[in-house]
């Protein structure tokens, strides 16, 4: 199952969560930016790992990432990909 992980850490605290669609994750990240004073937030797709424990260990990121940055009072999103390194 694919999920969307989001986080927005700022000077007034941190906010993060998991949603079932990209639009919800982006909205939650923007709300998190406002609540925490964050200048940057991220949304990343991940695969849910059955039997996972904590939020960060129960998911495997796919490498598809959106980054939000506050510019002139508006939030602008950019899309990128992270390459996963494979141990040799």
Short mmCIF file of the C-alpha atoms (twelve columns), coordinates in Angstrom:
data_MODEL
# 
_entry.id   MODEL 
# 
loop_
_atom_site.group_PDB 
_atom_site.id 
_atom_site.type_symbol 
_atom_site.label_atom_id 
_atom_site.label_alt_id 
_atom_site.label_comp_id 
_atom_site.label_asym_id 
_atom_site.label_seq_id 
_atom_site.Cartn_x 
_atom_site.Cartn_y 
_atom_site.Cartn_z 
_atom_site.pdbx_PDB_model_num 
ATOM 1  C CA . UNK A 1  0.000  0.000  0.000  1 
ATOM 2  C CA . UNK A 2  1.319  3.482  -0.906 1 
ATOM 3  C CA . UNK A 3  1.023  6.277  1.678  1 
ATOM 4  C CA . UNK A 4  2.214  9.869  1.829  1 
ATOM 5  C CA . UNK A 5  4.463  10.930 4.730  1 
ATOM 6  C CA . UNK A 6  4.654  14.634 5.518  1 
ATOM 7  C CA . UNK A 7  6.633  16.784 7.944  1 
ATOM 8  C CA . UNK A 8  7.106  20.438 8.791  1 
ATOM 9  C CA . UNK A 9  9.609  21.270 11.529 1 
ATOM 10 C CA . UNK A 10 9.987  24.891 12.541 1 
ATOM 11 C CA . UNK A 11 11.079 27.106 15.427 1 
ATOM 12 C CA . UNK A 12 7.718  26.632 17.191 1 
ATOM 13 C CA . UNK A 13 7.768  22.815 17.069 1 
ATOM 14 C CA . UNK A 14 7.399  19.945 14.679 1 
ATOM 15 C CA . UNK A 15 4.475  18.423 12.829 1 
ATOM 16 C CA . UNK A 16 4.293  15.180 10.846 1 
ATOM 17 C CA . UNK A 17 1.833  12.571 9.729  1 
ATOM 18 C CA . UNK A 18 0.684  9.959  7.247  1 
ATOM 19 C CA . UNK A 19 -2.153 10.314 4.744  1 
ATOM 20 C CA . UNK A 20 -3.728 8.195  2.050  1 
ATOM 21 C CA . UNK A 21 -3.374 10.737 -0.789 1 
ATOM 22 C CA . UNK A 22 -0.983 13.420 -1.967 1 
ATOM 23 C CA . UNK A 23 -3.407 16.362 -1.809 1 
ATOM 24 C CA . UNK A 24 -4.235 15.647 1.833  1 
ATOM 25 C CA . UNK A 25 -0.537 15.358 2.663  1 
ATOM 26 C CA . UNK A 26 0.281  18.679 0.988  1 
ATOM 27 C CA . UNK A 27 -2.574 20.451 2.798  1 
ATOM 28 C CA . UNK A 28 -1.497 18.958 6.126  1 
ATOM 29 C CA . UNK A 29 2.134  19.956 5.513  1 
ATOM 30 C CA . UNK A 30 1.109  23.540 4.722  1 
ATOM 31 C CA . UNK A 31 -0.999 23.660 7.899  1 
ATOM 32 C CA . UNK A 32 1.993  22.249 9.770  1 
ATOM 33 C CA . UNK A 33 4.204  24.985 8.328  1 
ATOM 34 C CA . UNK A 34 1.785  27.633 9.581  1 
ATOM 35 C CA . UNK A 35 1.523  26.052 13.041 1 
ATOM 36 C CA . UNK A 36 5.261  25.515 13.554 1 
ATOM 37 C CA . UNK A 37 6.666  28.529 11.703 1 
ATOM 38 C CA . UNK A 38 8.515  26.187 9.332  1 
ATOM 39 C CA . UNK A 39 10.019 27.660 6.179  1 
ATOM 40 C CA . UNK A 40 10.199 24.227 4.521  1 
ATOM 41 C CA . UNK A 41 8.023  21.095 4.538  1 
ATOM 42 C CA . UNK A 42 8.276  17.773 2.744  1 
ATOM 43 C CA . UNK A 43 5.879  15.146 1.441  1 
ATOM 44 C CA . UNK A 44 7.206  11.755 0.379  1 
ATOM 45 C CA . UNK A 45 5.539  8.633  -0.982 1 
ATOM 46 C CA . UNK A 46 6.275  5.424  0.868  1 
ATOM 47 C CA . UNK A 47 5.229  1.810  0.965  1 
ATOM 48 C CA . UNK A 48 3.625  0.599  4.161  1 
ATOM 49 C CA . UNK A 49 5.506  -2.346 5.683  1 
ATOM 50 C CA . UNK A 50 3.133  -4.799 7.327  1 
ATOM 51 C CA . UNK A 51 3.974  -5.417 10.955 1 
ATOM 52 C CA . UNK A 52 5.946  -2.157 11.216 1 
ATOM 53 C CA . UNK A 53 6.272  -0.519 14.607 1 
ATOM 54 C CA . UNK A 54 6.868  3.192  14.820 1 
ATOM 55 C CA . UNK A 55 5.743  5.540  12.083 1 
ATOM 56 C CA . UNK A 56 9.238  6.071  10.666 1 
ATOM 57 C CA . UNK A 57 10.219 2.391  10.739 1 
ATOM 58 C CA . UNK A 58 6.931  1.042  9.367  1 
ATOM 59 C CA . UNK A 59 7.408  2.600  5.915  1 
ATOM 60 C CA . UNK A 60 9.900  2.369  3.055  1 
ATOM 61 C CA . UNK A 61 10.259 5.650  1.119  1 
ATOM 62 C CA . UNK A 62 9.918  5.321  -2.644 1 
ATOM 63 C CA . UNK A 63 12.154 8.292  -3.384 1 
ATOM 64 C CA . UNK A 64 9.381  10.519 -4.792 1 
ATOM 65 C CA . UNK A 65 9.481  13.786 -2.818 1 
ATOM 66 C CA . UNK A 66 7.736  17.163 -2.891 1 
ATOM 67 C CA . UNK A 67 9.300  20.096 -1.034 1 
ATOM 68 C CA . UNK A 68 7.348  23.184 -0.004 1 
ATOM 69 C CA . UNK A 69 9.061  26.534 0.560  1 
ATOM 70 C CA . UNK A 70 7.471  29.737 1.740  1 
ATOM 71 C CA . UNK A 71 8.046  32.595 -0.748 1 
ATOM 72 C CA . UNK A 72 6.478  36.043 -0.424 1 
ATOM 73 C CA . UNK A 73 3.801  34.685 1.907  1 
ATOM 74 C CA . UNK A 74 2.867  31.883 -0.519 1 
ATOM 75 C CA . UNK A 75 3.845  28.215 -0.438 1 
ATOM 76 C CA . UNK A 76 5.494  26.879 -3.595 1 
ATOM 77 C CA . UNK A 77 5.967  23.134 -4.168 1 
ATOM 78 C CA . UNK A 78 8.741  21.461 -6.173 1 
ATOM 79 C CA . UNK A 79 8.961  17.794 -7.088 1 
ATOM 80 C CA . UNK A 80 12.126 15.691 -6.998 1 
ATOM 81 C CA . UNK A 81 13.385 12.136 -6.671 1 
ATOM 82 C CA . UNK A 82 15.825 10.726 -4.144 1 
ATOM 83 C CA . UNK A 83 17.979 7.833  -5.228 1 
ATOM 84 C CA . UNK A 84 18.026 4.927  -2.805 1 
ATOM 85 C CA . UNK A 85 21.453 3.535  -2.033 1 
ATOM 86 C CA . UNK A 86 21.802 -0.200 -2.002 1 
ATOM 87 C CA . UNK A 87 24.353 -1.743 0.348  1 
ATOM 88 C CA . UNK A 88 26.958 -3.824 -1.435 1 
# 
